[in-house]
């Protein structure tokens, strides 16, 4: 009769283990979804911040070009010469 008792104990333990696995799976899924949601929100905030910063930087550059067109032209010419010289040296 001890084998029957052991079989019932085994079945009860297996059922309890199955319940715990289901509970763990549910908890893990919830935690993963919360983490994913947090990451999405963080990335959205980061994107918004970068977009705002880029827009302000572009506005500043445009304003400097409008305020100092000759200096902007000379800087562009100088950079073009540097890049052109570097490309000619490579060949």
C-alpha positions in Angstrom: 0.0 0.0 0.0 2.9 2.3 0.4 3.4 2.3 -3.4 -0.2 3.7 -3.8 0.5 6.3 -1.2 3.7 7.3 -3.0 1.9 7.5 -6.3 -0.7 9.8 -4.9 2.0 11.9 -3.2 3.8 12.1 -6.5 0.7 13.1 -8.4 0.0 15.8 -5.8 3.6 17.1 -5.9 3.5 17.1 -9.8 0.2 19.0 -9.7 1.6 21.5 -7.2 4.8 21.9 -9.3 2.6 22.5 -12.5 0.7 25.2 -10.7 3.9 26.9 -9.6 5.4 26.7 -13.1 2.2 28.3 -14.5 2.4 31.0 -11.8 6.1 31.6 -12.5 5.4 31.8 -16.2 2.6 34.3 -15.7 4.8 36.4 -13.4 7.7 36.3 -15.9 5.4 37.3 -18.7 4.0 40.2 -16.8 7.5 41.3 -15.8 8.7 41.1 -19.4 5.7 43.2 -20.6 6.3 45.8 -17.9 10.0 46.0 -18.8 9.2 46.3 -22.5 6.7 49.0 -21.8 9.2 50.9 -19.7 11.8 50.5 -22.4 9.4 51.8 -25.1 8.6 54.8 -23.0 12.3 55.5 -22.3 13.1 55.3 -26.0 10.2 57.5 -26.9 11.4 60.1 -24.4 14.9 59.8 -25.7 13.8 60.3 -29.3 11.7 63.3 -28.4 14.6 64.9 -26.5 17.0 64.2 -29.4 14.5 65.6 -31.9 14.1 68.8 -29.9 17.9 69.2 -29.4 18.5 68.7 -33.1 15.9 71.2 -34.0 17.4 73.8 -31.7 20.9 73.1 -33.0 19.7 73.5 -36.6 17.9 76.8 -35.7 21.2 78.1 -34.1 23.2 77.1 -37.2 20.8 78.7 -39.5 20.8 81.9 -37.4 24.6 82.0 -37.4 24.7 81.6 -41.2 22.2 84.4 -41.7 24.1 86.7 -39.2 27.5 86.0 -40.7 27.2 84.9 -44.4 30.8 85.7 -45.4 32.3 83.8 -42.5 30.0 80.8 -43.2 31.1 80.9 -46.9 34.8 80.9 -45.9 34.3 78.1 -43.4 32.5 76.0 -46.0 35.3 76.7 -48.6 38.0 75.8 -46.1 36.2 72.5 -45.2 35.8 71.7 -48.8 39.5 72.2 -49.4 40.4 70.0 -46.5 38.2 67.2 -47.6 39.3 67.5 -51.2 43.0 67.4 -50.1 42.4 64.4 -48.0 40.6 62.6 -50.8 43.4 63.5 -53.3 46.1 62.1 -50.9 44.3 58.7 -50.7 44.6 58.1 -54.5 
